[in-house]
Amino acid sequence: MSSKPSLATVNKPIQFIDLAAQQALIRDKIDAAITRVLNHGNYIMGKEVAEFEKGLSAFCGAKHSISCANGTDALGLVLMAKDVKPGDAIFVPSFTFAATAEVVAWVGAHPVFIDVLPDTFNMDPESLKQGIEAAIAKGLKPTGIVPVDLFGQPADYDAIEAIAAQHDMWVMCDSAQGFGGTYKGRKVGTIGLVTATSFFPAKPLGCYGDGGAVFTNDDELANILESLRVHGKGTEKYDNVRIGMNGRLDTIQAAILIEKLAIFGQEIEDRNRVASRYNAGLADCLTTPVVMEGCTSVWAQYTLTAQSAEQRASIMSKLKERGIPTNIYYPKPLHQQTAYKSYLTATGGALPVCEEMAQKVFSLPMHPYLDDASVDMVIEAVKASV
Ligand SMILES: *Cc1c(COP(=O)(O)O)cnc(C)c1O
């Protein structure tokens, strides 16, 4: 079978994310993979789990790939492994999904919210410096930085890692949206001390349920993570050596992910085809997303910036009338959300870029199975709605 996806026709309604088109392409393989698991019956830590982890390492170049139950657990397992505790400050962007900061609060540590850059939507290194000073002034210990590879593009790791080194901090990449991307020749999964990703169905590499993984080149950290995901197990089954959790990936999800990983390279190419076509078609009518020099995105979202909240609302409603779905990621930065309001921000108050982006951004349909004619239809509709 050709690795090129069968392309949708223009007459089909345009999906924001088309999981059905992907499934149609590999349905036979998925059915066979699930059947194999049903036949051997090892639903927990069956051989597909290790096989998938091997595939992940081969794909991204990380020495260790440790699969787990979801992306939130992936982040949380690392904080547990690094013994993050009350009094520690962990620096996270405010313009992200809640899980990035949630796990910091899980372990009783203090998330410090950092502003983002308006062109890439990722952590602003200058704001990070400010946040570190603010944390120190509050008596917190700067411990770790969790940049997010928002919408599929790696954060500015050269700048962030230099700041981390100055303060003897580690970097965990929250690449729930960015697995498959690259930063100046480095693949996501090999950047920072450790990387967490998610296989939630709508992520670029998604399963048919919950799933996640942690990547690292650090042998000791990998050992601790493997122990933590199975209740802190030691070498003897009934002598647990640390407090862990049940954080395993199901065998069935691993079996599905093996088949999805096999077409992921082609899908990333197709995501980039769609993004390039959007960029070319829309650059002169709205602010299109910027990918940094020497970096690549996997386009978890294709996100435009409108001139105002009013313009965004008007464009989105006109697109809806034409049957074109759009979404806002994210309408409220974390530092303004009820559960997170009491935590520190880099400025001690407002994070102007996060707050502005929350008012102005919206995302267009983005998936590898959008054919050029459909992309052109979306472009024309956006142009007519501005
Ligand atoms: C999806 C996501 C997560 C959480 O992943 P789950 O698998 O849903 O737990 C964490 N961080 C970011 C940035 C995400 O987009």
The ligand as a Gaussian input file, in Angstrom:
#p B3LYP/6-31G(d) Opt

LIG

0 1
 C       -2.785000      17.551000      26.114000
 C       -1.792000      18.266000      26.912000
 C       -1.340000      17.767000      28.149000
 C       -1.971000      16.591000      28.855000
 O       -2.039000      15.420000      28.141000
 P       -3.162000      14.315000      28.537000
 O       -2.722000      13.112000      27.789000
 O       -4.478000      14.849000      28.087000
 O       -3.109000      14.122000      30.005000
 C       -0.329000      18.443000      28.807000
 N        0.209000      19.551000      28.283000
 C       -0.197000      20.075000      27.105000
 C        0.462000      21.304000      26.570000
 C       -1.226000      19.455000      26.385000
 O       -1.631000      19.986000      25.227000

